[in-house]
Amino acid sequence: MNFDSLFQSFSNIKVAVIGDIMLDSYWWGHVDRISPEAPVPVVALDKRELRIGGAGNVALNTISLGAPTTILSVIGNDEDGKQLTGLLSKNGIDTDYILTVPDRVTTNKTRIMSRNQQMLRLDCEVATDLDETTENALLQQVEQYFKAHQPNVLIFEDYNKGVLTAKIIEKTIALCKQYNVRTAVDPKKKNFLAFKGVDIFKPNLKEVKEGLNLLLEEVNPPVLQKIHAELSHILSHKISLITLSEKGVFYQEGDTSKIIPTHVRNIADVSGAGDTVIAVASLVYATTHQIELAADMANIAGGLVCEEVGTAAIQKEKFLKECNQLLS
């Protein structure tokens, strides 16, 4: 594989991401004492930082690799929503198809950090499902986007915050089939088995255990192949791509399957690694139609972002260098 040419070709792939977008706030400080009011550390604030989270982080990864990317989602009519859309636009992500509604709150996860460690997280959110009016409005946005831009791949990124309802999932998959758009999904527990007929289904092992109500003592090829068969029976999807934490990733397409082991890393933070894996796998598969290559590259990318503290997008040049070193 000529990885230089592959990376250049990413600019020809139009990516859509639909799901729960959120603002990741980081409050960095240092601790010198314990509070006299309660047995808790006092964090002296040094700086504040805003990052793109959730489905937005998937979009940030694909845009970082050069693929034109559009986000489809719903946010609140609030300051956090304005800051989030501003960050997305600043990074070159198309925000024209984001709906702003007055009765929702833009999800904001605030992390209190000291010495590169998370001490506390505060979540501000509304996680109820979209109402019918907003569902229909979002589906209208999806179809308008398809008609205007004809994307190559659409990624469902579910964080159980209410954007990906059963109706949104079913109708959007139907539109993807109508407009010949490839589909990939990073599922969560609530709608785990709702993504029927997608191309790539990418849960992690914990989500598989919860979604299929499994008790697994061993993780090996026969066990994972059995899981794929059970998932395929329910979902009729094309490819299973299951992340296995420190054991790597497993993929199966038809009768072909493989566990790809991880590469040795200095792990700082696993936040957002799943976002990077689904982004890279979807983009590479949409470009090459080779799931083994997509899984190999996604495995490398997921490990790379774990070396960063907090949610972070893949760095294109660093990623290219690693692909040339490890896969050529």
MOTAZI-V694797 format. One record per pair of residues at least 12 apart in sequence whose C-alpha atoms are under 10 Angstrom apart, sorted by the first residue. I is the first residue (numbers start at 0). J is the second residue. Records with the same first field share a line. If there is no record, write none. Layout:
I=J  J
//
This chain:
0=292  322  323  326  327
1=322  323  327
2=319  320  322  323  326  327
3=319  320  322  323
5=283  286  287  319
6=64  65  66  283  286  315  316  318  319
7=64  65  66
8=64  65  66  283  286  287
9=61  62  64  65  66  67  282  283  285  286
10=61  62  64  65  66  67  68  286
11=65  66  67  151  286
12=61  65  66  67  68  150  151  152  282  283  285  286
13=61  62  65  66  67  68  69  148  149  150  151  152  153  282  285
14=58  61  62  66  67  68  69  70  148  149  150  151  152  153  154  180  181  278  281  282  285
15=57  58  61  66  67  68  69  70  71  92  93  141  144  145  148  149  150  151  152  153  154  155  180  182
16=54  55  56  57  58  61  68  69  70  71  72  152  153  154  155  156  182  183  184  278
17=54  55  57  58  69  70  71  72  73  96  97  137  141  153  154  155  156  157  162  163  167  168  171  184
18=53  54  55  57  70  71  72  73  154  155  156  157  158  159  160  161  162  163  164  167  168  184  185
19=52  53  54  55  70  71  72  73  74  105  106  126  155  156  157  158  159  160  161  162  163
20=51  52  53  54  55  56  57  58  70  71  72  73  74  80  83  84  97  105  106  107  156  157  158  160  162
21=50  51  52  53  54  55  56  73  74  79  80  83  84  105  106  107  108  123  124  158  160
22=49  50  51  52  53  55  56  79  80  82  83  84  86  105  106  107  108  109  123
23=48  49  50  51  52  53  56  79  83  106  107  108  109  110  122  309  310
24=47  48  49  50  51  52  79  107  108  109  110  111  120  121  122  309
25=46  47  48  49  50  108  109  110  111  112  117  120  309
26=42  43  44  45  46  47  48  49  109  110  111  112  113  117  119  120
27=42  43  44  45  46  47  48  110  111  112  113  114  115  116  117
28=41  42  43  44  45  46  47  111  112  113  114  115
29=41  42  43  44  45  111  112  113  114  115
30=42  43  44  112  113  114
31=43
40=118
42=111  112  113  118
43=113
44=111  112  113
45=113
47=109  110  111  112
48=109  110
49=79  82  83  86  107  108  109
50=82  83  86  87  108  309  310  311
51=82  83  84  86  87  90  107  310  311  312
52=83  106  107  108  270  271  274  309  310  311
53=106  108  156  157  158  160  271  274  310
54=70  71  72  154  155  156  157  158  185  271  274  278
55=69  70  71  72  83  84  86  87  92  156  274
56=87  156  271  272  273  274  275  278  310  311  312  313
57=70  154  155  156  185  271  272  273  274  275  276  277  278  279  311  312  313
58=70  87  90  91  92  93  154  156  274  275  278  312
59=87  90  91  92  274  275  278  311  312  313
60=274  275  276  277  278  279  282  300  311  312  313  314  315
61=92  274  275  277  278  279  281  282  312  313  315
62=90  91  92  93  278  312  313  315
63=90  91  92  312  313  314  315  316
64=278  279  282  312  313  314  315  316  318  319
65=91  315
66=92  282
67=91  92  93  150
68=91  92  93  94  150  152  153
69=87  91  92  93  94  95  96  97  144  148  150  153
70=84  87  92  93  94  95  96  97  141  153  154
71=93  94  95  96  97  98  137  138  140  141  144  153  155  162
72=94  96  97  98  99  137  140  141  162  163
73=96  97  98  99  100  103  104  105  129  133  134  136  137  161  162  163
74=97  98  99  100  101  102  103  104  105  106  125  162
75=98  99  100  101  102  103  104  105  106  124  125
76=98  99  100  101  102  103  104  105
77=99  100  101  103  104  105
78=104  105
79=104  105  106  107
80=99  104  105  106  107
81=99  105
82=105
83=105  106  107
84=97
95=140  144
96=137  139  140  141  143  144
97=137  140  141
98=133  136  137  140
99=133
100=133
102=125  129
103=124  125  126  127  129
104=123  124  125  126
105=123  124  125  126  160
106=122  123  124  125  126  160
107=121  122  123  124
108=120  121  122  123  124
109=121  122  123
110=122  309
112=308  309
115=267  268  307  308  309
116=267  268  308  309
117=268  308  309
124=160
125=160  161
126=158  159  160  161  162
127=159  160  161  162  164
128=159  160  161  162  163  164  165
129=160  161  162  163  164  166  167
130=161  162  164
131=164  166  167
133=162
134=162  163  164  166  167
135=166  167  170
137=162  167  171
138=166  167  168  170  171  174
139=171
141=167  170  171  174  175
142=171  174  175  178
145=174  175  177  178  179  180
146=178
149=175  178  179  180
150=175  178  179  180  181
151=175  178  179  180  181  182  281  282  285  286
152=175  179  180  181  182  183  198  281  282  284  285  286
153=171  172  175  180  181  182  183  184  197  281  282  285
154=181  182  183  184  185  197  199  277  278  281  282
155=168  171  172  182  183  184  185  186  194  197  200  277
156=183  184  185  186  187  273  274  277  278
157=184  185  186  187  188  189  190  191
158=185  186  187  188  189  190
159=186  187  188  189  190
160=189
161=189
163=186  189  190
164=189  190  193
165=189  190  192  193  194
166=193
168=190  193  194  195
169=193  194  195  196
171=194
172=194  195  196  197
173=195  196  197
175=197
176=196  197
180=198  285
181=197  198  199  281  284  285
182=194  196  197  198  199  200  236  237  281  285
183=196  197  198  199  200  201  236  237  238  239  240  277  278  280  281  282  284  285
184=197  198  199  200  201  202  240  277  278  281
185=199  200  201  202  203  240  241  273  274  276  277  278
186=200  201  202  203  206  207  210
187=201  202  203  206  207  209  210
188=202  205  206  207  208  209  210  211
189=210
190=210
191=206  207  209  210  211  234
192=210  211  230  233  234
193=233  234
194=233  234  235  236
195=230  231  233  234  235  236
196=231  233  234  235  236  237
197=234  235  236  237  238  239
198=235  236  237  238  239  252  281  284
199=236  237  238  239  240  250  251  252  277  280  281  284  290
200=227  230  231  234  236  237  238  239  240  241  250  277
201=238  239  240  241  242  248  249  250  273  276  277  280  281
202=239  240  241  242  243  273  277
203=240  241  242  243  244  248  249  273
204=218  223  241  242  243  244  248  249
205=241  242  243  244
206=241  242
207=226  227  230  241  242
208=226
210=230
211=226  229  230
213=226
218=243  246
219=249  257  258
220=249  250  251  256  257  258
221=256
223=239  241  249  250  251  256  257  258
224=239  249  250  251  254  255  256  257
226=239  241
227=239  240  241  249  250  251  252  253  256
228=251  253  254
231=253
236=252
237=251  252  253
238=250  251  252  253  255  256  290
239=251  252  253  256  290
240=252  256  257  258  276  277  280  290  291  293  294
241=258  294
242=258  259  272  273  276  277  294  297  298  301
243=258  259  260  261
244=260  261  269  272  273  298  301  302
245=260  261  262  263  264  302
246=258  259  260  261  262
247=259  260  261  262  294  295  298  299  301  302
248=260  261  276  294  295  297  298  301
249=291  294  295  298
250=290  291  293  294  295
251=290  291
252=290  291
255=290  291
256=290  291
257=291  294
258=291  294  295
259=291  294  295  298  299
260=295  298  299
261=295  298  299  301  302
262=298  299  302  303  325
263=302
264=299  302  303  304  305  306
265=302  303  305  306  307
266=302  303  304  305  306  307  308
267=304  305  306  307  308  309
268=304  305  306  307  308  309  310  311
269=301  302  303  304  305  306  307  308  309  310  311
270=304  305  307  308  309  310  311
271=301  304  305  307  308  309  310  311  312
272=297  298  300  301  302  303  304  305  306  307  309  310  311  312  313
273=297  298  300  301  302  304
274=301  304  310  311  312
275=297  298  299  300  301  302  303  304  305  310  311  312  313
276=293  294  295  296  297  298  299  300  301  302  304  313
277=293  294  297  298  300  301
278=297  300  301  312  313
279=293  294  295  296  297  298  299  300  301  313
280=292  293  294  295  296  297  298  300
281=293  294  297
282=297
283=295  296  297
292=326
295=322  325  326
296=318  319  321  322  325  326
299=318  321  322  325  326
300=312  313  314  315  317  318  319  321  322
301=313
303=317  318  321
304=318
//
